[in-house]
Amino acid sequence: MPRSKNAGRNANGLGNIRKKHISADNGTVYEYWEARVTVGFDPGTGKQLQRSITGKTQKEVTQKMKEISVDVDKGIYIEPSKQTLGEWLDAWYRTYLGNVKPRTLLVYKSDIDNHIKPAMGALRLEAINTQIIQSFYNSMQQPSKKHPQGLSPKTIKNVHGVLHKAFQQAVLIGYLRFNPADACILPRIEKKELKPFDEDDITNFLKALQGHPFQDLYIVTLFTGMREGEVLGLTWDCVNFPLSSITINKQMQLHQEAGIKAYKLVSTKNGRPRSVTAPPFVMAALKRRKAVQAQQKLMAGESWCNPDNLVFTNDIGQHLTKPTVYRAFKQLAASIGRPEARFHDLRHSYAVAAIRSGDDIKTVQENLGHATAAFTLDVYGHVTDKMKQESANRMERFIQSVYTG
């Protein structure tokens, strides 16, 4: 459709707004309004940089001009990005995630490809607003053929995290003026009830461990609160027998590169090392483990392969895998009447036992590697609540013993 020459005179008092026409191939003439606004100056030539604004009515174009003029005067005007959300996500993923762990990258890629792109990938980046994003999150909760129960609040939160980070980077480099995901409301995540081992469970678990190939691994986990990847990635240089301390500075994590899966040592979840002072029972287990490993190395001879100097390995020095350790744990848990227990419950069991034995929250937080004590309290607050009630009961018994009124 050929564009006609300017048709019509400038609108009264608005000099640079004019009515224009466009002729269709069938002879129909369409009318619209156009204006050009100076949005800045070329730093090299000093020439004005102008943007064309169009609308169905003079009023619509005038309003757009006013909004742009205000932003230009305030120095916050941003030229609309012509790329789609899908194109920006691809660029963001390639360019701005260099410090993200490979496993996390895979999770991001999955959320982008499976959830975000199919729903909003074709939309212009600058056209996406809070309402569009909120509607997307709401739709994720609805039952579908692929997800009859709808997606979980946790999944939606994870998708939001990826989308929010991508939008925030777009804000930082000037593609967007603000993050449209900031004001979205996420579905509430219901906290799962923690089911740590109680004293009887721990007693029975330790009995069941006698002679088990992973006996020392489970003992170290249960009485230090280490995560599964952290205990599998523990190396001998991080075990200080004279000081009875363990430095936790890495974890074993499954990676997938070019279609090949492999376990690698990476930094801890929050990227910060921590040190745990272990009880003598744990250090004895580690000494026993060292002696067993020395015997295994002797028996394996040239087949021995432990380049990372791992504490927990198989008979020929190779690292253990999470499924192997998890399956063995589930069998042990079932044998003591706790078939529903997860490996991660050993970490919870440590935390609850530590708090109930009198450790302060700050110490427990640092041993667990939580970012803040507030987070530790949020997770294990029910334990301290119970301790407060027990304290009140003890005080009541004391009062009754001394009160004679």
Order of alpha helices (4+ residues) and beta strands (2+ residues): beta-beta-beta-alpha-alpha-alpha-alpha-alpha-alpha-alpha-alpha-alpha-beta-beta-beta-beta-beta-alpha-alpha-alpha-alpha-alpha
